[in-house]
Amino acid sequence: MNEAPSNAELVDRNPDRVTLRGVLMMSQVCTQPTPPTTHIPICRRICRGCRWLSRPAPRIVLAYLEPLEGPVSPSMSRKAIEVTHVLIESQKAAADVRTSLETLIPPIDEEIPLLLSDGVTDRLRQRLEAAPELSIFLKRDHGLLVGLYGKVREAVQYEIGNPLTASRMTRYRLGAGLYAPLRVIVYERADGGSRIEYDLPSSLFGQFGDDRVTEVARGLDVALARALSAAAG
């Protein structure tokens, strides 16, 4: 059995790569002051009395610490971005706007997902190149869910895009897949009219700071505005 190292040896360990093998016991509250940054906050998860490992504390027995195998803990970062939100008002009923939208923007070719499962083939390339400028990937009826709290409403969210267009962005920035396809919602207004809302594609994809991605997204700005304005008119 390995002999437990001294406190000084434990302090020298990287706190991101140590784990507790055993039990930390104590019969007296540790009175050590807040330690310097080199000390390891290892025992605060084990007992309420002792918060830090520093110089030998009264009547504390610490189990042996061993290096962890594998990668260190994941990191997380955040950043604020500016997004342009677009709102289109229509005097048409939401159901009529939806009918127009689904006529102007057809469902995605059902063969494309099947061909993708076989990998990149000439047939897949042909189908992608022949696809319309925009397609509906999916739609979700939020209005039905509102019925949980009373009257069912007219509110449908669409996922709209183009697989080939998406690949022209993700080839440079894989993270751009977060916004492909795009989301659009059509819902009723209290006065009988309707509203369409979405985030401007170039403002979403622009956060990646890659001109090649942003240029493709600007094309989506035009295509989406043209189709949705026609559906609302």
Residue pairs with C-beta under 8 A, 6 or more apart in sequence:
2 64
4 62
4 63
4 64
5 64
5 65
7 53
7 54
7 55
7 56
7 62
10 18
10 40
10 42
10 53
10 62
10 65
11 38
11 39
11 40
11 53
11 54
13 40
13 65
13 67
15 40
15 41
15 42
16 72
16 73
17 67
17 68
17 72
18 40
18 42
18 65
18 66
18 67
18 68
19 65
19 66
19 68
20 42
20 46
20 63
20 65
21 63
21 64
21 65
21 66
22 63
22 64
23 46
23 63
24 43
24 46
24 47
24 50
24 60
24 61
24 62
24 63
25 60
25 61
26 47
26 49
26 50
26 57
26 59
26 60
26 61
27 59
28 49
28 58
28 59
29 49
29 50
30 49
30 50
30 51
30 52
30 57
30 58
30 60
31 57
31 58
32 50
32 52
32 54
32 55
32 57
34 52
35 52
35 53
35 54
39 52
39 53
39 54
40 52
40 53
41 51
41 52
41 53
42 53
42 65
43 50
43 51
43 52
43 53
43 62
44 50
44 51
44 52
50 57
50 60
53 62
79 207
81 207
82 203
83 199
83 200
83 203
83 204
84 199
84 200
84 202
84 203
85 197
85 198
85 199
85 200
86 197
86 198
86 199
86 200
86 225
87 195
87 196
87 197
88 195
88 196
88 197
88 228
88 229
88 232
89 189
89 193
89 194
89 195
89 232
90 97
90 193
90 194
90 195
90 196
90 232
90 233
91 193
92 100
92 193
92 194
92 232
93 154
93 188
93 192
93 193
93 194
94 154
94 155
94 156
94 186
94 187
94 188
94 189
94 194
95 154
96 194
97 186
97 194
97 196
97 231
97 232
98 154
98 156
98 186
98 231
100 230
100 231
100 232
101 158
101 186
101 227
101 228
101 231
102 136
104 227
104 230
104 231
105 132
105 134
105 135
105 136
105 158
105 160
105 227
105 231
106 132
106 135
106 136
107 135
107 136
108 131
108 135
108 136
108 137
108 163
109 127
109 131
109 135
111 127
112 124
112 127
112 128
112 131
112 163
115 121
115 123
115 124
115 127
116 124
118 124
128 163
128 164
129 164
131 162
131 163
131 164
132 162
133 162
133 223
133 227
134 160
134 161
134 162
134 223
134 224
134 227
135 160
135 161
135 162
136 158
136 159
136 160
137 159
137 160
137 161
137 181
138 158
138 159
138 181
139 156
139 157
139 158
139 159
140 156
140 157
141 155
141 156
142 153
142 155
142 156
142 157
142 185
142 187
143 152
143 153
143 154
143 155
143 156
143 187
143 188
144 152
146 152
146 153
146 155
147 153
153 187
153 188
154 187
154 188
154 194
155 185
155 186
155 187
155 188
156 185
156 186
156 187
157 183
157 184
157 185
158 183
158 184
158 185
158 186
159 181
159 182
159 183
160 181
160 182
160 183
160 184
160 224
161 180
161 181
161 182
161 220
165 180
165 216
165 219
165 220
166 176
166 177
166 180
166 181
168 216
169 176
169 180
169 205
169 212
169 213
169 216
169 217
170 176
170 177
170 180
172 210
172 212
172 213
173 208
173 210
173 213
175 208
176 205
176 208
176 213
179 201
179 204
179 205
182 198
182 199
182 201
182 204
182 220
182 224
183 198
183 199
184 196
184 197
184 198
184 224
184 228
185 196
185 197
185 198
186 194
186 195
186 196
187 194
187 195
188 194
188 195
189 195
194 232
196 228
196 231
196 232
198 224
198 228
200 221
201 217
201 218
201 220
201 221
201 224
202 214
202 217
202 218
202 220
202 221
204 217
205 213
205 214
205 216
205 217
206 213
206 214
206 217
208 214
